Amino acid sequence: MKRLHIHTIHRTRLSVFINILLLVLAFLIQTSIFPLIPFLSATPNLLLILCFSLSFIHGSFQGMFYGLFTGILVDLFYSGPFGFYALIYLLIGYLNGMFSRFFYEEYLVIPMVLCLFSEIIYHLYIYLFRFLIRLRFDVGYYFVHIVFPSIVFSLLVTLLVYRIYYSLVRRVEKRL
């Protein structure tokens, strides 16, 4: 009985380590590689995609943890008040984790809908606290030139990233 408990702890630690490594890798790709691609007017938010995927598969508590880690990572490397991104990623992790009871490996519709809502919540938060607070009221411009392209790219990338992440989770769980 005690051996099973220790095995579970090691599996959990390995899973957390792999997920944190994936978040750091997504951050590096999003900040280092995507800006170098000249034809992308907007880039998919890999951190948001991975954050909601982790939350959806693992639940609210782990989603909040990964959301907080993601937000702190972004806060450390971008200007602005510390905790600004940590709050929104934590909230997105929690909200998406609430849907983990509806998780079935065959379904792709729920992750796509969650991606859409996560993107909308994220961009609404950014608009309210970065633009509206400074009396910039051009919602149409913000939606057409920033939000809409970002949502389209993120939805397309979600199809690929979610499947890759889920297959990685299954392989890790099989080996342990």
Summary of the structure (lengths in Angstrom):
residues: 176
radius of gyration: 17.0
end to end distance: 16.6
largest distance: 61.5
contacts: 549
relative contact order: 0.14
helix: 83%
strand: 0%
